[in-house]
Structures are given as C-alpha cells and as structure tokens.
Amino acid sequence: MIKLRLLLIACCIPGLMYAQVQQSDSLAVKNAAGNSLKMKSLIVPAIFIGYGAVSLGNNVVRNLDKTTKNELQEDHPLFAAHVDDYSQFAPALAVYALNLAGIKGRHSLADATGIYILSSAIMGGTVSVLKNTSYRLRPNGNGYHSFPSGHTANAFAAAEFLNQEYKDVSSWYGYAGYTVAAATGILRMYNNKHWFSDVVAGAGIGILSTKVASYVYPHLKKLVLGKQNVNYNIAPLYQDKAIGLSFRGTL
C-alpha cells in the first residue's frame, strides 16, 4: 500500500505541475518585465504547504506520517542511498547544461542565475525559520529539524526553475525536473530523514519560492540598476584546475 502511494506521488506530482502550467488564467498580476504571475499556478503549491501546516496539529495526518514511516522501515530497514544529496541540484544544473549545449532558455544565463539565487534565498530562509519554529523530531530521532524537508524544497525549487526556463521549448523538460524532485522527496523518506508531510510541505515551498522569485526579480533588477542599460554575461570558466563562472558586464 505504501509503495503504491509513493508511486502515485512520483507520477502525479509531475503531472499536476504539467497541468497547471498549461492553464490559461485571466486573474494574474504583471511584474516590471511584463511577465504575469497566474493565480491558478499557485494552487498546487498552496495545497502542499497547507497540508504540511495541518500536519503540525492534526492527529489524522500525523498518523499517516507514522504509518508511512513504519512500513518503509519494515520493508527497507537498512536502506541508505544518499543520491538525494545530489539529485536535489540536478534540475538546476540541467539549465546550465542545456545553455552550454546551445539550447537557450527563457532568460539570459545571467538573469536565470539571478532568479535561481533569489529563489534559493527565499526557499532557504523559509525552510530555516520553519525548522526552528516547528521543532519537529526527525523520524530517525536525529534532531528536531524535520519540518519541512530542505532537500525536497531545494529539489522542487530547482525543478520549477528548469520548468520556467524551458517550458516554451518543451514541456518535457519541466516534467523531467519534477520527476527528479519527486524522487528526491521519496528518497528522504526511505532514508528515514523526513516524514511524509515534511516532504509535501517542502515541495510546495520550493515551487512557490521560484514562482515568487521569477516575479520579483525584474523589480529588484530595475531597483538596483535603475534605467541604465547594462549588458552582462555569465560564462563557464576553467582555471588552475578549478571550474567556475565568469561574470562580465558593461554599462
């Protein structure tokens, strides 16, 4: 039963996100760049976050957390695959890999990087505050920073970042990103690091963080740069046996 539930999560979350980006929505607000934030696109992350919030005080939801954990540990007591430590970054890295391959996304690489950094800051700050205020014990008993799942939040923020950059090229990029993110969340439960509701809330926070960052970024850019016409560019750099990024800008 638990395996079926997790399989449904892995299949349905990418499907839900695919469906929501296809919807037209007359109720939207526009940012400084003329891009709109569609209200319908916020429904899924809001439901995920709401479910997590309810789990903090609802015994029914907490019982689901505990039965899920118990069945996973009963079936796989020695499971310890830490792919989730790396898969959380995979969708974001895909954006840079696609750019290097000559497949351009919605924004320049510099602007895309700015959006991702802002998204990470929003997501990281939100997760940190909630971890410290909720003070939930991890299912493995190792610390009181279980809610929400930071790995899952990071993975879904990266998946939404990939989706927003490449949904106009092909919706399959976003679908692939969300599949990796869902797998990351499931691995967090198999590794006994998080409860089911931790993972669901983390997914919602990650998605919402990138959506908010994409809307806010043009405002911040305009505020910082004013009306100056700035040409800037980010490129990969390899020097002294180290890989990095080079930044060049001209006024």
DOKEFI-603957 format. One record per residue (C-alpha): residue number from 1; x, y, z. Coordinates in Angstrom, 2 decimals, padded with zeros to 5 digits. Example, Ala and Ser with C-alpha at 12.3 -4.5 7.8 and 13.67 -1.06 7.14 Angstrom:
% residues 2
<r mise="1" c1="012.30" c2="-004.50" c3="007.80"/>
<r mise="2" c1="013.67" c2="-001.06" c3="007.14"/>
This chain:
% residues 251
<r mise="1" c1="000.00" c2="000.00" c3="000.00"/>
<r mise="2" c1="002.77" c2="002.43" c3="000.91"/>
<r mise="3" c1="004.74" c2="001.57" c3="-002.23"/>
<r mise="4" c1="001.64" c2="002.23" c3="-004.33"/>
<r mise="5" c1="001.16" c2="005.58" c3="-002.59"/>
<r mise="6" c1="004.76" c2="006.61" c3="-003.27"/>
<r mise="7" c1="004.48" c2="005.51" c3="-006.89"/>
<r mise="8" c1="001.39" c2="007.67" c3="-007.25"/>
<r mise="9" c1="003.29" c2="010.62" c3="-005.78"/>
<r mise="10" c1="006.18" c2="010.12" c3="-008.21"/>
<r mise="11" c1="003.76" c2="010.04" c3="-011.15"/>
<r mise="12" c1="001.13" c2="012.55" c3="-010.07"/>
<r mise="13" c1="003.28" c2="015.46" c3="-008.88"/>
<r mise="14" c1="004.95" c2="015.96" c3="-012.28"/>
<r mise="15" c1="001.53" c2="015.54" c3="-013.88"/>
<r mise="16" c1="-000.06" c2="018.15" c3="-011.63"/>
<r mise="17" c1="002.70" c2="020.64" c3="-012.36"/>
<r mise="18" c1="002.48" c2="019.92" c3="-016.11"/>
<r mise="19" c1="-001.27" c2="020.54" c3="-015.99"/>
<r mise="20" c1="-001.07" c2="023.79" c3="-014.07"/>
<r mise="21" c1="001.40" c2="025.40" c3="-016.46"/>
<r mise="22" c1="-000.94" c2="024.63" c3="-019.38"/>
<r mise="23" c1="-003.86" c2="026.54" c3="-017.84"/>
<r mise="24" c1="-004.86" c2="029.99" c3="-019.03"/>
<r mise="25" c1="-005.75" c2="032.39" c3="-016.29"/>
<r mise="26" c1="-007.38" c2="035.81" c3="-016.51"/>
<r mise="27" c1="-006.61" c2="036.50" c3="-012.85"/>
<r mise="28" c1="-002.94" c2="037.47" c3="-012.91"/>
<r mise="29" c1="-000.59" c2="040.25" c3="-011.87"/>
<r mise="30" c1="002.27" c2="041.53" c3="-014.00"/>
<r mise="31" c1="005.79" c2="042.48" c3="-012.96"/>
<r mise="32" c1="008.22" c2="045.11" c3="-014.24"/>
<r mise="33" c1="009.16" c2="042.95" c3="-017.22"/>
<r mise="34" c1="005.54" c2="042.40" c3="-018.20"/>
<r mise="35" c1="005.55" c2="038.77" c3="-017.05"/>
<r mise="36" c1="002.40" c2="037.65" c3="-015.27"/>
<r mise="37" c1="002.03" c2="035.63" c3="-012.09"/>
<r mise="38" c1="-001.04" c2="033.48" c3="-012.66"/>
<r mise="39" c1="-003.10" c2="032.84" c3="-009.58"/>
<r mise="40" c1="-004.08" c2="029.33" c3="-010.68"/>
<r mise="41" c1="-000.41" c2="028.37" c3="-010.80"/>
<r mise="42" c1="-000.22" c2="028.96" c3="-007.04"/>
<r mise="43" c1="-002.99" c2="026.48" c3="-006.18"/>
<r mise="44" c1="-000.88" c2="023.32" c3="-006.17"/>
<r mise="45" c1="002.00" c2="024.69" c3="-004.01"/>
<r mise="46" c1="-000.55" c2="026.29" c3="-001.67"/>
<r mise="47" c1="-002.29" c2="022.93" c3="-001.19"/>
<r mise="48" c1="001.06" c2="021.23" c3="-000.50"/>
<r mise="49" c1="002.07" c2="023.86" c3="002.06"/>
<r mise="50" c1="-001.40" c2="023.77" c3="003.63"/>
<r mise="51" c1="-001.21" c2="020.00" c3="004.02"/>
<r mise="52" c1="002.13" c2="020.34" c3="005.79"/>
<r mise="53" c1="000.80" c2="023.08" c3="008.05"/>
<r mise="54" c1="-002.21" c2="020.93" c3="009.02"/>
<r mise="55" c1="000.14" c2="018.08" c3="009.96"/>
<r mise="56" c1="001.58" c2="020.20" c3="012.78"/>
<r mise="57" c1="-001.65" c2="019.89" c3="014.74"/>
<r mise="58" c1="-003.79" c2="017.18" c3="013.16"/>
<r mise="59" c1="-003.59" c2="013.63" c3="014.53"/>
<r mise="60" c1="-005.03" c2="012.05" c3="011.37"/>
<r mise="61" c1="-002.28" c2="013.48" c3="009.19"/>
<r mise="62" c1="000.38" c2="012.62" c3="011.77"/>
<r mise="63" c1="-000.90" c2="009.05" c3="011.93"/>
<r mise="64" c1="-000.44" c2="008.85" c3="008.16"/>
<r mise="65" c1="003.13" c2="010.10" c3="008.65"/>
<r mise="66" c1="003.82" c2="007.39" c3="011.21"/>
<r mise="67" c1="002.26" c2="004.51" c3="009.29"/>
<r mise="68" c1="004.18" c2="005.52" c3="006.16"/>
<r mise="69" c1="007.43" c2="005.65" c3="008.11"/>
<r mise="70" c1="006.80" c2="002.33" c3="009.85"/>
<r mise="71" c1="006.02" c2="000.47" c3="006.64"/>
<r mise="72" c1="009.02" c2="001.89" c3="004.80"/>
<r mise="73" c1="011.34" c2="000.93" c3="007.63"/>
<r mise="74" c1="009.78" c2="-002.51" c3="007.97"/>
<r mise="75" c1="010.34" c2="-003.23" c3="004.27"/>
<r mise="76" c1="013.73" c2="-001.50" c3="003.96"/>
<r mise="77" c1="015.34" c2="-001.21" c3="007.42"/>
<r mise="78" c1="018.90" c2="-000.85" c3="006.07"/>
<r mise="79" c1="018.14" c2="001.46" c3="003.16"/>
<r mise="80" c1="020.89" c2="004.09" c3="002.88"/>
<r mise="81" c1="021.17" c2="005.51" c3="-000.65"/>
<r mise="82" c1="022.21" c2="009.13" c3="-000.47"/>
<r mise="83" c1="021.53" c2="010.03" c3="-004.09"/>
<r mise="84" c1="019.12" c2="012.66" c3="-002.74"/>
<r mise="85" c1="022.10" c2="014.74" c3="-001.57"/>
<r mise="86" c1="022.92" c2="015.28" c3="-005.25"/>
<r mise="87" c1="019.61" c2="014.87" c3="-007.09"/>
<r mise="88" c1="018.25" c2="017.96" c3="-005.34"/>
<r mise="89" c1="020.53" c2="020.07" c3="-007.55"/>
<r mise="90" c1="020.07" c2="018.13" c3="-010.80"/>
<r mise="91" c1="017.21" c2="020.17" c3="-012.35"/>
<r mise="92" c1="019.07" c2="023.46" c3="-011.80"/>
<r mise="93" c1="022.30" c2="022.03" c3="-013.22"/>
<r mise="94" c1="020.29" c2="020.94" c3="-016.26"/>
<r mise="95" c1="019.56" c2="024.61" c3="-017.03"/>
<r mise="96" c1="023.29" c2="025.33" c3="-017.28"/>
<r mise="97" c1="023.99" c2="022.13" c3="-019.20"/>
<r mise="98" c1="021.29" c2="022.99" c3="-021.75"/>
<r mise="99" c1="022.69" c2="026.51" c3="-022.14"/>
<r mise="100" c1="026.18" c2="025.12" c3="-022.71"/>
<r mise="101" c1="024.70" c2="022.77" c3="-025.31"/>
<r mise="102" c1="023.31" c2="025.79" c3="-027.16"/>
<r mise="103" c1="019.67" c2="025.30" c3="-026.12"/>
<r mise="104" c1="018.66" c2="028.73" c3="-024.84"/>
<r mise="105" c1="016.02" c2="029.19" c3="-022.19"/>
<r mise="106" c1="013.60" c2="031.99" c3="-021.48"/>
<r mise="107" c1="016.20" c2="034.29" c3="-019.88"/>
<r mise="108" c1="019.84" c2="035.02" c3="-020.42"/>
<r mise="109" c1="022.10" c2="032.86" c3="-018.28"/>
<r mise="110" c1="022.87" c2="035.88" c3="-016.08"/>
<r mise="111" c1="019.20" c2="036.64" c3="-015.42"/>
<r mise="112" c1="018.41" c2="032.96" c3="-014.93"/>
<r mise="113" c1="021.19" c2="032.78" c3="-012.35"/>
<r mise="114" c1="019.79" c2="035.84" c3="-010.58"/>
<r mise="115" c1="016.34" c2="034.25" c3="-010.41"/>
<r mise="116" c1="017.76" c2="030.99" c3="-009.09"/>
<r mise="117" c1="019.83" c2="032.73" c3="-006.41"/>
<r mise="118" c1="016.78" c2="034.74" c3="-005.30"/>
<r mise="119" c1="014.64" c2="031.59" c3="-005.29"/>
<r mise="120" c1="017.24" c2="029.75" c3="-003.19"/>
<r mise="121" c1="017.35" c2="032.65" c3="-000.73"/>
<r mise="122" c1="013.55" c2="032.73" c3="-000.35"/>
<r mise="123" c1="013.35" c2="028.95" c3="-000.04"/>
<r mise="124" c1="016.31" c2="028.66" c3="002.34"/>
<r mise="125" c1="015.07" c2="031.43" c3="004.62"/>
<r mise="126" c1="011.56" c2="029.98" c3="004.77"/>
<r mise="127" c1="012.78" c2="026.45" c3="005.47"/>
<r mise="128" c1="015.20" c2="027.65" c3="008.16"/>
<r mise="129" c1="012.52" c2="029.64" c3="010.00"/>
<r mise="130" c1="010.02" c2="026.77" c3="009.88"/>
<r mise="131" c1="012.55" c2="024.19" c3="011.02"/>
<r mise="132" c1="013.43" c2="026.28" c3="014.06"/>
<r mise="133" c1="009.85" c2="027.18" c3="014.97"/>
<r mise="134" c1="008.13" c2="023.83" c3="014.33"/>
<r mise="135" c1="010.83" c2="021.90" c3="016.24"/>
<r mise="136" c1="009.66" c2="018.54" c3="014.88"/>
<r mise="137" c1="011.68" c2="015.42" c3="015.69"/>
<r mise="138" c1="013.02" c2="013.56" c3="012.66"/>
<r mise="139" c1="011.65" c2="010.03" c3="012.17"/>
<r mise="140" c1="015.12" c2="008.60" c3="012.88"/>
<r mise="141" c1="015.27" c2="010.59" c3="016.14"/>
<r mise="142" c1="018.32" c2="012.53" c3="014.98"/>
<r mise="143" c1="017.49" c2="016.16" c3="015.72"/>
<r mise="144" c1="014.46" c2="018.44" c3="015.84"/>
<r mise="145" c1="014.68" c2="019.98" c3="012.36"/>
<r mise="146" c1="012.40" c2="017.69" c3="010.40"/>
<r mise="147" c1="009.70" c2="020.07" c3="009.13"/>
<r mise="148" c1="009.85" c2="020.89" c3="006.28"/>
<r mise="149" c1="012.26" c2="018.87" c3="004.12"/>
<r mise="150" c1="015.03" c2="021.17" c3="002.91"/>
<r mise="151" c1="016.29" c2="018.69" c3="000.31"/>
<r mise="152" c1="012.80" c2="018.40" c3="-001.15"/>
<r mise="153" c1="012.26" c2="022.17" c3="-001.12"/>
<r mise="154" c1="015.57" c2="022.67" c3="-002.91"/>
<r mise="155" c1="014.75" c2="019.97" c3="-005.47"/>
<r mise="156" c1="011.32" c2="021.42" c3="-006.29"/>
<r mise="157" c1="012.66" c2="024.98" c3="-006.45"/>
<r mise="158" c1="015.20" c2="023.72" c3="-008.98"/>
<r mise="159" c1="012.53" c2="021.77" c3="-010.89"/>
<r mise="160" c1="010.30" c2="024.84" c3="-011.17"/>
<r mise="161" c1="013.37" c2="026.86" c3="-012.26"/>
<r mise="162" c1="014.03" c2="024.35" c3="-015.06"/>
<r mise="163" c1="010.35" c2="024.33" c3="-015.98"/>
<r mise="164" c1="010.08" c2="028.11" c3="-016.21"/>
<r mise="165" c1="013.23" c2="028.42" c3="-018.29"/>
<r mise="166" c1="012.35" c2="025.70" c3="-020.80"/>
<r mise="167" c1="008.59" c2="025.21" c3="-020.85"/>
<r mise="168" c1="008.40" c2="027.25" c3="-024.07"/>
<r mise="169" c1="011.00" c2="024.95" c3="-025.66"/>
<r mise="170" c1="009.40" c2="021.70" c3="-024.47"/>
<r mise="171" c1="007.15" c2="020.87" c3="-021.54"/>
<r mise="172" c1="009.09" c2="017.61" c3="-021.12"/>
<r mise="173" c1="011.99" c2="019.46" c3="-019.52"/>
<r mise="174" c1="009.72" c2="020.55" c3="-016.67"/>
<r mise="175" c1="008.17" c2="017.11" c3="-016.41"/>
<r mise="176" c1="011.63" c2="015.52" c3="-016.11"/>
<r mise="177" c1="012.68" c2="018.06" c3="-013.48"/>
<r mise="178" c1="009.61" c2="017.38" c3="-011.35"/>
<r mise="179" c1="010.14" c2="013.62" c3="-011.64"/>
<r mise="180" c1="013.66" c2="014.01" c3="-010.23"/>
<r mise="181" c1="012.34" c2="016.29" c3="-007.48"/>
<r mise="182" c1="009.60" c2="013.79" c3="-006.53"/>
<r mise="183" c1="012.19" c2="011.01" c3="-006.41"/>
<r mise="184" c1="014.34" c2="013.18" c3="-004.10"/>
<r mise="185" c1="011.44" c2="013.58" c3="-001.68"/>
<r mise="186" c1="010.69" c2="009.86" c3="-001.71"/>
<r mise="187" c1="014.35" c2="009.07" c3="-001.00"/>
<r mise="188" c1="014.23" c2="011.38" c3="002.02"/>
<r mise="189" c1="011.51" c2="009.15" c3="003.45"/>
<r mise="190" c1="013.26" c2="005.92" c3="002.54"/>
<r mise="191" c1="016.39" c2="007.23" c3="004.28"/>
<r mise="192" c1="014.21" c2="007.87" c3="007.36"/>
<r mise="193" c1="015.17" c2="011.55" c3="007.43"/>
<r mise="194" c1="011.69" c2="013.02" c3="006.92"/>
<r mise="195" c1="008.00" c2="012.38" c3="007.44"/>
<r mise="196" c1="005.59" c2="012.33" c3="004.51"/>
<r mise="197" c1="004.14" c2="015.73" c3="005.45"/>
<r mise="198" c1="007.68" c2="017.21" c3="005.65"/>
<r mise="199" c1="008.22" c2="016.23" c3="002.05"/>
<r mise="200" c1="004.85" c2="017.51" c3="000.81"/>
<r mise="201" c1="005.37" c2="020.88" c3="002.53"/>
<r mise="202" c1="008.93" c2="021.11" c3="001.18"/>
<r mise="203" c1="007.66" c2="020.56" c3="-002.36"/>
<r mise="204" c1="005.16" c2="023.39" c3="-002.02"/>
<r mise="205" c1="007.71" c2="025.79" c3="-000.54"/>
<r mise="206" c1="010.21" c2="025.03" c3="-003.30"/>
<r mise="207" c1="007.72" c2="025.59" c3="-006.12"/>
<r mise="208" c1="006.33" c2="028.76" c3="-004.60"/>
<r mise="209" c1="009.81" c2="030.19" c3="-003.93"/>
<r mise="210" c1="010.78" c2="030.01" c3="-007.59"/>
<r mise="211" c1="007.46" c2="031.43" c3="-008.75"/>
<r mise="212" c1="007.81" c2="034.38" c3="-006.38"/>
<r mise="213" c1="011.47" c2="034.88" c3="-007.34"/>
<r mise="214" c1="010.62" c2="034.95" c3="-011.06"/>
<r mise="215" c1="008.02" c2="037.62" c3="-010.40"/>
<r mise="216" c1="010.12" c2="039.73" c3="-008.02"/>
<r mise="217" c1="013.49" c2="039.53" c3="-009.83"/>
<r mise="218" c1="012.71" c2="042.14" c3="-012.57"/>
<r mise="219" c1="011.61" c2="044.60" c3="-009.88"/>
<r mise="220" c1="014.83" c2="044.08" c3="-007.92"/>
<r mise="221" c1="016.92" c2="044.35" c3="-011.07"/>
<r mise="222" c1="015.23" c2="047.61" c3="-012.02"/>
<r mise="223" c1="015.62" c2="048.92" c3="-008.46"/>
<r mise="224" c1="019.35" c2="048.12" c3="-008.36"/>
<r mise="225" c1="020.27" c2="049.15" c3="-011.91"/>
<r mise="226" c1="017.73" c2="051.89" c3="-012.45"/>
<r mise="227" c1="017.30" c2="052.79" c3="-016.12"/>
<r mise="228" c1="020.88" c2="052.02" c3="-017.00"/>
<r mise="229" c1="021.34" c2="049.77" c3="-019.99"/>
<r mise="230" c1="023.62" c2="047.06" c3="-018.67"/>
<r mise="231" c1="024.96" c2="044.28" c3="-020.83"/>
<r mise="232" c1="026.24" c2="041.40" c3="-018.79"/>
<r mise="233" c1="027.04" c2="037.82" c3="-019.37"/>
<r mise="234" c1="027.94" c2="034.70" c3="-017.45"/>
<r mise="235" c1="030.16" c2="032.02" c3="-018.94"/>
<r mise="236" c1="031.78" c2="028.84" c3="-017.63"/>
<r mise="237" c1="035.41" c2="029.17" c3="-016.57"/>
<r mise="238" c1="038.17" c2="026.62" c3="-016.03"/>
<r mise="239" c1="041.33" c2="027.94" c3="-014.44"/>
<r mise="240" c1="044.01" c2="026.46" c3="-012.17"/>
<r mise="241" c1="042.23" c2="023.11" c3="-012.20"/>
<r mise="242" c1="039.03" c2="024.71" c3="-010.85"/>
<r mise="243" c1="035.65" c2="025.07" c3="-012.52"/>
<r mise="244" c1="033.60" c2="028.23" c3="-012.02"/>
<r mise="245" c1="031.67" c2="031.02" c3="-013.68"/>
<r mise="246" c1="033.00" c2="034.27" c3="-015.10"/>
<r mise="247" c1="030.91" c2="037.44" c3="-014.95"/>
<r mise="248" c1="031.36" c2="040.33" c3="-017.38"/>
<r mise="249" c1="029.29" c2="043.47" c3="-017.53"/>
<r mise="250" c1="029.38" c2="046.84" c3="-019.31"/>
<r mise="251" c1="027.33" c2="049.97" c3="-018.81"/>
